[in-house]
Amino acid sequence: MSDLPLDHVHIAPDEPSDEPAPAVVVLHGRGANEEDLLPVARSLPDSIHVLSLRAPDRLQGGYTWYELDLSGGGLHQSQPHAADFERSRGLVTESIDAAVEAYGIDADNVGLLGFSQGAITSLSLLLDDPDRYEWVVALHGYLPDSHSDVDPDGIADKPVFIAAGGADEIIPAARTEAAANRFETLGAAVEYTVYDGGHGIGPAEHEGLIDFVERQLA
């Protein structure tokens, strides 16, 4: 395994090639690790690299991308701790750059797939630099205040799959819907769906994101 700023799992495409291949960069949720979303990532087309990154900070038995700022009124109004969030986004970007060189990833064909904190981070990374990412899958996340008014060039028509849980008590669907609405306002090609269930990826949601990714790689 190559050295990257963040610990990670890399899964190469099934058929090796001398040519760079597309990749999905996977960002797990709070308290999980780089293994957590691998079952989802392994269900994506086997022609792509999977780069699943581990968040930098320990949290109980797992890891976190940032501490929570609860000054707005509790978990449902929480925001990322600003310094932690900026540091983690920088580490993700640096890790992607290093992986492009280490693993033969096509730098012009990188997608993001994030759950919860990973979704929040993915949506924000897209706004930081839209040209860096071809598409984003954001599951059960929201757009933080730090990025709510960001209006970058290059976001128009960018494919973004956003999913919420109708019974999600950690990140209510209303917060996720607000993110979808903001990306629609910016002109992104948003696919937003509220699925049955809580703070997890159910079968219908899993099928929906696979279909979305397959269409981006077609």
Secondary structure, 3 states (H helix, E strand, C coil): CCCCCCCEEEECCCCCCCCCEEEEEEECCCCECCCCCHHHHCCCCCCCEEEEECCCEEECCEEECCCEECCCCCHHHCEECHHHHHHHHHHHHHHHHHHHHHHCEEEEEEEEEEECHHHHHHHHHHHHCHHHCCEEEEECCCCCHHHCCCCCCCCCCCEEEEEEECCCCCCCHHHHHHHHHHHHHCCCEEEEEEECCCCCCCHHHHHHHHHHHHHHHC
